């Protein structure tokens, strides 16, 4: 909630609000957001990192040393989040506004796709505005405003910053002219990702609807501020919650003053718009499913969106990549370009994506590297290692006790080092059957291309046989997550990761599923499964704990299961599972395909 208070600020906002009501911005007309270009250069979230952006564009020959356009007919695409956290957001916007005016004369264009932080500033959510950002708007030598009694001290530049981001302010007006979605050639550009909504509307229709609703929301905000029903120093989201509480209050309530009848309709509309899907994590500015949801769940969501938008791929920012390199998912259909350009905060690097024809290359000015394509994003990645490289480290790395205490299930946290690389692991003692079952679950996971089971190998530690499982350094389990009341937002457009775990447990008849065997990366909330020592039982029955679980089988998972046969299982699991265990697994596969609802 933004609660900084200042009488001069209040007077200024009310004056500007009155002027705007006299001549409001009209809702956006339906416009085409499709363009053709011989070459595209795109970059991810800047967050006020002016120096890094300037160097990137100069080294890519987009600008010269004076910051003037030199890229000819190239189309330059910013993926949003120019604002917040860094100190030089104003300089970043000024540069892009200048380039927008210069590029057309050379046949080029500059597109600035809105990000969630642009939306936040437009709607008064100032949680991430740094003191340096405010200071950039302050008059030289300006001091902080004197607050009202009980108010916090606004930083220098706060008032001017807020005025600049009003709908008729220098930067607010400019941002409201920028698109929320963009298509150049056969590539879509959005800030967050492509949610299920993208399968129901064209890019042009989605843009027109977004702008119309955003303008309506901001106009209603002014009306309600003038009526003193909401405060100009409280963001739209919190203002809407306060209004909704008054709308829901009993008429006889003495705690909340009723809204005047003439303004009830406006208050209801404002509260509804503030919760609109287009402004939430179901919209293209906030959605993280394309970047983070499991590929079996998210692939059909992306496929439907790409088909509806008639594009072959989407490029997005918003979700920083773990190694600060431009990455790709879904065989290049999704490209993640947020590399943490604001190095002082994200410890990342600037990066540019260069698209010409069907090829996409990546440039990193810090190292002068020009990569042939974005790096692939593996299903499970631990300490920058994928399944192919982490296995040898687990098998041969030097093990040593970790600082963490033994877990409730008896697993011992250990560090595993090889050369300059160290990962965190869990060593679990066990007999041959338990070890084989753990290994079989992981090998089956890889055979099915699930990326759900944690990497595991057979090892000895302190003279005891068992398994060594790789985990993230920020790992917490389901029991800890629940106790802390934390967890990921519901990014995924279809289902959740538990639905995949249920299918896997049913397939391998895992009777020992516990919250401690369900692990999360606390930084990204990626999920992986452990604890399969008591799996691969007899018969075609499913584990008892699944009795009340949703019997849903994602389509892509069903297709992978149909492809399983005895020769495959013998080749990949023959040294771990008996012939009877493999036959029973196929019986359970058939039962799953017969009795569970296939969706996707």
Buried (B, 14 or more C-beta within 10 A) or exposed (E): BBEBBBEEBBEBBBEBBEEBEEEBBEBBEEEEBBBEBEBBBBBBBBBBBBBBBBBBBBBBEBBEEEBEBBBEEBBBBBBBBBBBBBBBBBBBBBBBBBBBEBBEEEEBBBBBBBBBBBBBBBBBBBEBBBEBBBBBBBEEEBEBBEBEEEBEEBBBBBBBBBBBBBBBBBBBBBBBEBBBBBBBBBBBBBBBBBBBBBBEBBBBEBBBBBBBBBBBBBBBBBBBBBBEBBBBBBBBBBBBBBBBEBBEBEEEEEEEEEBEEEBEEBBBEBBEBBEBBBBBBBBBBBBBBBBBBBBBBBBBBBBBBBEBBEBEBBBBBBBBBBBBBBBBBBEBBBBBBBBBBBBEBBEBBBBBBBBBEEEBBBBBBBEEEEBEBBBEBBBBBBBEBBBEBBBEBBEEBEBEEBEEEEEEBEBBBBBBEBEEBBBBBBBBBBEEEBBBBBBBBBBBBBBBEBBBBBBBBBBEBEEEBBBBBBBBBEBBBBBBBEEEEEEBEEBBBBBBBEBBBBBBBBBBBBBBBBBBBBBBBBEBBBBBBBBBBBBBBEEBBBBEBBEEBBBBBBBBBBEBBEEBEEEBBEEBBBEBBEEEBBBBBBBBBEBBEEEBEEBB
